[in-house]
Amino acid sequence: MDRNTPYTRRPWIFTALSLRFNDALTYREIAEQLNISTSATHKMFTRFRRTGINWPLPEEYTAERL
């Protein structure tokens, strides 16, 4: 998956964030649970950290905006 994939193809982002920050799952556990690659999971969290956005997400950040 690449950053140009439309949100409708990446509905797992919000779920992945929740699993990581609320449930403390590893990247591998998240990838297995969401049936995505560990690499995609790692890249998504790297991009999330670079944004400077904190968890829980501010109200203005919808799943689509991510």
Jmol script that loads the backbone (N, CA, C; Angstrom):
load data "model"
ATOM      1  N   MET A   1       0.847  -1.181   0.000  1.00  0.00           N
ATOM      2  CA  MET A   1       0.000   0.000   0.000  1.00  0.00           C
ATOM      3  C   MET A   1       0.885   1.234   0.000  1.00  0.00           C
ATOM      4  N   ASP A   2       0.495   2.225  -0.720  1.00  0.00           N
ATOM      5  CA  ASP A   2       1.287   3.439  -0.738  1.00  0.00           C
ATOM      6  C   ASP A   2       0.441   4.615  -0.273  1.00  0.00           C
ATOM      7  N   ARG A   3       1.092   5.737  -0.082  1.00  0.00           N
ATOM      8  CA  ARG A   3       0.385   6.889   0.489  1.00  0.00           C
ATOM      9  C   ARG A   3      -0.668   7.473  -0.438  1.00  0.00           C
ATOM     10  N   ASN A   4      -0.673   7.073  -1.702  1.00  0.00           N
ATOM     11  CA  ASN A   4      -1.661   7.581  -2.649  1.00  0.00           C
ATOM     12  C   ASN A   4      -2.924   6.727  -2.712  1.00  0.00           C
ATOM     13  N   THR A   5      -2.941   5.628  -1.960  1.00  0.00           N
ATOM     14  CA  THR A   5      -4.117   4.770  -1.947  1.00  0.00           C
ATOM     15  C   THR A   5      -5.248   5.516  -1.247  1.00  0.00           C
ATOM     16  N   PRO A   6      -6.413   5.596  -1.852  1.00  0.00           N
ATOM     17  CA  PRO A   6      -7.532   6.309  -1.225  1.00  0.00           C
ATOM     18  C   PRO A   6      -7.911   5.702   0.120  1.00  0.00           C
ATOM     19  N   TYR A   7      -8.475   6.543   0.991  1.00  0.00           N
ATOM     20  CA  TYR A   7      -8.862   6.083   2.328  1.00  0.00           C
ATOM     21  C   TYR A   7      -9.740   4.845   2.275  1.00  0.00           C
ATOM     22  N   THR A   8     -10.616   4.782   1.311  1.00  0.00           N
ATOM     23  CA  THR A   8     -11.521   3.640   1.251  1.00  0.00           C
ATOM     24  C   THR A   8     -10.758   2.335   1.114  1.00  0.00           C
ATOM     25  N   ARG A   9      -9.519   2.401   0.677  1.00  0.00           N
ATOM     26  CA  ARG A   9      -8.690   1.210   0.566  1.00  0.00           C
ATOM     27  C   ARG A   9      -7.848   0.994   1.823  1.00  0.00           C
ATOM     28  N   ARG A  10      -7.849   1.972   2.753  1.00  0.00           N
ATOM     29  CA  ARG A  10      -7.058   1.886   3.977  1.00  0.00           C
ATOM     30  C   ARG A  10      -7.900   2.167   5.216  1.00  0.00           C
ATOM     31  N   PRO A  11      -8.997   1.491   5.397  1.00  0.00           N
ATOM     32  CA  PRO A  11      -9.843   1.776   6.563  1.00  0.00           C
ATOM     33  C   PRO A  11      -9.208   1.302   7.864  1.00  0.00           C
ATOM     34  N   TRP A  12      -8.097   0.617   7.778  1.00  0.00           N
ATOM     35  CA  TRP A  12      -7.436   0.053   8.951  1.00  0.00           C
ATOM     36  C   TRP A  12      -6.614   1.056   9.741  1.00  0.00           C
ATOM     37  N   ILE A  13      -6.398   2.250   9.235  1.00  0.00           N
ATOM     38  CA  ILE A  13      -5.510   3.204   9.908  1.00  0.00           C
ATOM     39  C   ILE A  13      -6.003   3.544  11.307  1.00  0.00           C
ATOM     40  N   PHE A  14      -7.236   3.965  11.434  1.00  0.00           N
ATOM     41  CA  PHE A  14      -7.768   4.333  12.745  1.00  0.00           C
ATOM     42  C   PHE A  14      -7.746   3.135  13.680  1.00  0.00           C
ATOM     43  N   THR A  15      -8.113   1.967  13.175  1.00  0.00           N
ATOM     44  CA  THR A  15      -8.105   0.746  13.978  1.00  0.00           C
ATOM     45  C   THR A  15      -6.691   0.417  14.427  1.00  0.00           C
ATOM     46  N   ALA A  16      -5.723   0.552  13.533  1.00  0.00           N
ATOM     47  CA  ALA A  16      -4.323   0.276  13.879  1.00  0.00           C
ATOM     48  C   ALA A  16      -3.839   1.204  14.989  1.00  0.00           C
ATOM     49  N   LEU A  17      -4.183   2.476  14.900  1.00  0.00           N
ATOM     50  CA  LEU A  17      -3.798   3.422  15.950  1.00  0.00           C
ATOM     51  C   LEU A  17      -4.405   3.029  17.288  1.00  0.00           C
ATOM     52  N   SER A  18      -5.657   2.663  17.277  1.00  0.00           N
ATOM     53  CA  SER A  18      -6.322   2.248  18.498  1.00  0.00           C
ATOM     54  C   SER A  18      -5.679   0.990  19.089  1.00  0.00           C
ATOM     55  N   LEU A  19      -5.379   0.032  18.239  1.00  0.00           N
ATOM     56  CA  LEU A  19      -4.754  -1.203  18.725  1.00  0.00           C
ATOM     57  C   LEU A  19      -3.381  -0.926  19.331  1.00  0.00           C
ATOM     58  N   ARG A  20      -2.650  -0.016  18.747  1.00  0.00           N
ATOM     59  CA  ARG A  20      -1.310   0.298  19.248  1.00  0.00           C
ATOM     60  C   ARG A  20      -1.363   1.076  20.556  1.00  0.00           C
ATOM     61  N   PHE A  21      -2.149   2.149  20.565  1.00  0.00           N
ATOM     62  CA  PHE A  21      -2.125   3.040  21.712  1.00  0.00           C
ATOM     63  C   PHE A  21      -3.098   2.653  22.826  1.00  0.00           C
ATOM     64  N   ASN A  22      -4.198   2.039  22.497  1.00  0.00           N
ATOM     65  CA  ASN A  22      -5.158   1.627  23.532  1.00  0.00           C
ATOM     66  C   ASN A  22      -4.889   0.216  24.036  1.00  0.00           C
ATOM     67  N   ASP A  23      -4.498  -0.677  23.128  1.00  0.00           N
ATOM     68  CA  ASP A  23      -4.326  -2.082  23.491  1.00  0.00           C
ATOM     69  C   ASP A  23      -2.861  -2.507  23.584  1.00  0.00           C
ATOM     70  N   ALA A  24      -1.934  -1.615  23.239  1.00  0.00           N
ATOM     71  CA  ALA A  24      -0.484  -1.858  23.337  1.00  0.00           C
ATOM     72  C   ALA A  24      -0.026  -3.078  22.536  1.00  0.00           C
ATOM     73  N   LEU A  25      -0.608  -3.291  21.367  1.00  0.00           N
ATOM     74  CA  LEU A  25      -0.187  -4.394  20.506  1.00  0.00           C
ATOM     75  C   LEU A  25       1.089  -4.010  19.767  1.00  0.00           C
ATOM     76  N   THR A  26       1.862  -5.009  19.394  1.00  0.00           N
ATOM     77  CA  THR A  26       3.066  -4.786  18.602  1.00  0.00           C
ATOM     78  C   THR A  26       2.669  -4.570  17.149  1.00  0.00           C
ATOM     79  N   TYR A  27       3.626  -4.100  16.338  1.00  0.00           N
ATOM     80  CA  TYR A  27       3.360  -3.926  14.912  1.00  0.00           C
ATOM     81  C   TYR A  27       2.966  -5.257  14.280  1.00  0.00           C
ATOM     82  N   ARG A  28       3.648  -6.310  14.653  1.00  0.00           N
ATOM     83  CA  ARG A  28       3.354  -7.637  14.098  1.00  0.00           C
ATOM     84  C   ARG A  28       1.938  -8.088  14.484  1.00  0.00           C
ATOM     85  N   GLU A  29       1.557  -7.886  15.737  1.00  0.00           N
ATOM     86  CA  GLU A  29       0.214  -8.275  16.182  1.00  0.00           C
ATOM     87  C   GLU A  29      -0.863  -7.479  15.451  1.00  0.00           C
ATOM     88  N   ILE A  30      -0.598  -6.196  15.268  1.00  0.00           N
ATOM     89  CA  ILE A  30      -1.551  -5.349  14.536  1.00  0.00           C
ATOM     90  C   ILE A  30      -1.671  -5.827  13.097  1.00  0.00           C
ATOM     91  N   ALA A  31      -0.546  -6.084  12.466  1.00  0.00           N
ATOM     92  CA  ALA A  31      -0.545  -6.544  11.075  1.00  0.00           C
ATOM     93  C   ALA A  31      -1.323  -7.849  10.932  1.00  0.00           C
ATOM     94  N   GLU A  32      -1.096  -8.775  11.843  1.00  0.00           N
ATOM     95  CA  GLU A  32      -1.803 -10.054  11.788  1.00  0.00           C
ATOM     96  C   GLU A  32      -3.299  -9.875  11.996  1.00  0.00           C
ATOM     97  N   GLN A  33      -3.666  -9.032  12.954  1.00  0.00           N
ATOM     98  CA  GLN A  33      -5.084  -8.830  13.251  1.00  0.00           C
ATOM     99  C   GLN A  33      -5.813  -8.144  12.099  1.00  0.00           C
ATOM    100  N   LEU A  34      -5.134  -7.240  11.397  1.00  0.00           N
ATOM    101  CA  LEU A  34      -5.770  -6.485  10.318  1.00  0.00           C
ATOM    102  C   LEU A  34      -5.504  -7.075   8.940  1.00  0.00           C
ATOM    103  N   ASN A  35      -4.725  -8.157   8.907  1.00  0.00           N
ATOM    104  CA  ASN A  35      -4.398  -8.833   7.653  1.00  0.00           C
ATOM    105  C   ASN A  35      -3.703  -7.891   6.660  1.00  0.00           C
ATOM    106  N   ILE A  36      -2.723  -7.156   7.187  1.00  0.00           N
ATOM    107  CA  ILE A  36      -1.876  -6.293   6.369  1.00  0.00           C
ATOM    108  C   ILE A  36      -0.432  -6.661   6.682  1.00  0.00           C
ATOM    109  N   SER A  37       0.495  -6.166   5.906  1.00  0.00           N
ATOM    110  CA  SER A  37       1.895  -6.510   6.140  1.00  0.00           C
ATOM    111  C   SER A  37       2.453  -5.738   7.337  1.00  0.00           C
ATOM    112  N   THR A  38       3.442  -6.336   7.970  1.00  0.00           N
ATOM    113  CA  THR A  38       4.125  -5.663   9.075  1.00  0.00           C
ATOM    114  C   THR A  38       4.803  -4.401   8.557  1.00  0.00           C
ATOM    115  N   SER A  39       5.312  -4.464   7.335  1.00  0.00           N
ATOM    116  CA  SER A  39       5.960  -3.307   6.723  1.00  0.00           C
ATOM    117  C   SER A  39       4.987  -2.144   6.568  1.00  0.00           C
ATOM    118  N   ALA A  40       3.782  -2.421   6.091  1.00  0.00           N
ATOM    119  CA  ALA A  40       2.767  -1.370   5.941  1.00  0.00           C
ATOM    120  C   ALA A  40       2.416  -0.772   7.298  1.00  0.00           C
ATOM    121  N   THR A  41       2.337  -1.620   8.308  1.00  0.00           N
ATOM    122  CA  THR A  41       2.028  -1.157   9.662  1.00  0.00           C
ATOM    123  C   THR A  41       3.139  -0.234  10.165  1.00  0.00           C
ATOM    124  N   HIS A  42       4.369  -0.671  10.010  1.00  0.00           N
ATOM    125  CA  HIS A  42       5.513   0.127  10.456  1.00  0.00           C
ATOM    126  C   HIS A  42       5.565   1.475   9.734  1.00  0.00           C
ATOM    127  N   LYS A  43       5.381   1.476   8.425  1.00  0.00           N
ATOM    128  CA  LYS A  43       5.410   2.714   7.645  1.00  0.00           C
ATOM    129  C   LYS A  43       4.305   3.666   8.091  1.00  0.00           C
ATOM    130  N   MET A  44       3.123   3.130   8.368  1.00  0.00           N
ATOM    131  CA  MET A  44       2.015   3.975   8.791  1.00  0.00           C
ATOM    132  C   MET A  44       2.337   4.652  10.121  1.00  0.00           C
ATOM    133  N   PHE A  45       2.920   3.912  11.071  1.00  0.00           N
ATOM    134  CA  PHE A  45       3.252   4.508  12.365  1.00  0.00           C
ATOM    135  C   PHE A  45       4.402   5.502  12.245  1.00  0.00           C
ATOM    136  N   THR A  46       5.328   5.256  11.351  1.00  0.00           N
ATOM    137  CA  THR A  46       6.409   6.208  11.110  1.00  0.00           C
ATOM    138  C   THR A  46       5.832   7.521  10.598  1.00  0.00           C
ATOM    139  N   ARG A  47       4.912   7.435   9.629  1.00  0.00           N
ATOM    140  CA  ARG A  47       4.273   8.652   9.098  1.00  0.00           C
ATOM    141  C   ARG A  47       3.450   9.347  10.182  1.00  0.00           C
ATOM    142  N   PHE A  48       2.748   8.570  11.011  1.00  0.00           N
ATOM    143  CA  PHE A  48       1.933   9.157  12.075  1.00  0.00           C
ATOM    144  C   PHE A  48       2.816   9.932  13.053  1.00  0.00           C
ATOM    145  N   ARG A  49       3.954   9.361  13.453  1.00  0.00           N
ATOM    146  CA  ARG A  49       4.854  10.056  14.381  1.00  0.00           C
ATOM    147  C   ARG A  49       5.376  11.356  13.775  1.00  0.00           C
ATOM    148  N   ARG A  50       5.664  11.349  12.484  1.00  0.00           N
ATOM    149  CA  ARG A  50       6.189  12.550  11.818  1.00  0.00           C
ATOM    150  C   ARG A  50       5.187  13.693  11.775  1.00  0.00           C
ATOM    151  N   THR A  51       3.899  13.384  11.825  1.00  0.00           N
ATOM    152  CA  THR A  51       2.883  14.443  11.774  1.00  0.00           C
ATOM    153  C   THR A  51       2.839  15.264  13.045  1.00  0.00           C
ATOM    154  N   GLY A  52       3.269  14.667  14.163  1.00  0.00           N
ATOM    155  CA  GLY A  52       3.195  15.363  15.440  1.00  0.00           C
ATOM    156  C   GLY A  52       1.815  15.307  16.076  1.00  0.00           C
ATOM    157  N   ILE A  53       0.907  14.544  15.494  1.00  0.00           N
ATOM    158  CA  ILE A  53      -0.435  14.382  16.054  1.00  0.00           C
ATOM    159  C   ILE A  53      -0.341  13.420  17.239  1.00  0.00           C
ATOM    160  N   ASN A  54      -1.080  13.695  18.283  1.00  0.00           N
ATOM    161  CA  ASN A  54      -1.078  12.835  19.463  1.00  0.00           C
ATOM    162  C   ASN A  54      -2.298  11.939  19.500  1.00  0.00           C
ATOM    163  N   TRP A  55      -2.189  10.883  20.270  1.00  0.00           N
ATOM    164  CA  TRP A  55      -3.314   9.987  20.517  1.00  0.00           C
ATOM    165  C   TRP A  55      -3.771  10.211  21.934  1.00  0.00           C
ATOM    166  N   PRO A  56      -5.061  10.306  22.209  1.00  0.00           N
ATOM    167  CA  PRO A  56      -6.160  10.174  21.264  1.00  0.00           C
ATOM    168  C   PRO A  56      -6.191  11.354  20.302  1.00  0.00           C
ATOM    169  N   LEU A  57      -6.732  11.096  19.140  1.00  0.00           N
ATOM    170  CA  LEU A  57      -6.764  12.108  18.097  1.00  0.00           C
ATOM    171  C   LEU A  57      -7.618  13.301  18.520  1.00  0.00           C
ATOM    172  N   PRO A  58      -7.188  14.501  18.149  1.00  0.00           N
ATOM    173  CA  PRO A  58      -8.041  15.671  18.364  1.00  0.00           C
ATOM    174  C   PRO A  58      -9.346  15.497  17.584  1.00  0.00           C
ATOM    175  N   GLU A  59     -10.396  16.126  18.034  1.00  0.00           N
ATOM    176  CA  GLU A  59     -11.718  15.962  17.421  1.00  0.00           C
ATOM    177  C   GLU A  59     -11.743  16.301  15.935  1.00  0.00           C
ATOM    178  N   GLU A  60     -10.925  17.261  15.516  1.00  0.00           N
ATOM    179  CA  GLU A  60     -10.966  17.655  14.104  1.00  0.00           C
ATOM    180  C   GLU A  60     -10.346  16.617  13.173  1.00  0.00           C
ATOM    181  N   TYR A  61      -9.697  15.608  13.726  1.00  0.00           N
ATOM    182  CA  TYR A  61      -9.097  14.550  12.900  1.00  0.00           C
ATOM    183  C   TYR A  61     -10.052  13.384  12.770  1.00  0.00           C
ATOM    184  N   THR A  62     -10.693  13.313  11.631  1.00  0.00           N
ATOM    185  CA  THR A  62     -11.559  12.184  11.331  1.00  0.00           C
ATOM    186  C   THR A  62     -10.707  11.078  10.725  1.00  0.00           C
ATOM    187  N   ALA A  63     -11.245   9.895  10.628  1.00  0.00           N
ATOM    188  CA  ALA A  63     -10.511   8.795  10.015  1.00  0.00           C
ATOM    189  C   ALA A  63     -10.141   9.131   8.571  1.00  0.00           C
ATOM    190  N   GLU A  64     -11.014   9.834   7.862  1.00  0.00           N
ATOM    191  CA  GLU A  64     -10.747  10.208   6.481  1.00  0.00           C
ATOM    192  C   GLU A  64      -9.600  11.203   6.382  1.00  0.00           C
ATOM    193  N   ARG A  65      -9.485  12.086   7.355  1.00  0.00           N
ATOM    194  CA  ARG A  65      -8.444  13.119   7.336  1.00  0.00           C
ATOM    195  C   ARG A  65      -7.061  12.535   7.578  1.00  0.00           C
ATOM    196  N   LEU A  66      -7.005  11.408   8.254  1.00  0.00           N
ATOM    197  CA  LEU A  66      -5.711  10.793   8.503  1.00  0.00           C
ATOM    198  C   LEU A  66      -5.089  10.358   7.208  1.00  0.00           C
TER     199      LEU A  66
END
end "model"
wireframe off; spacefill off
backbone 0.3
color backbone group
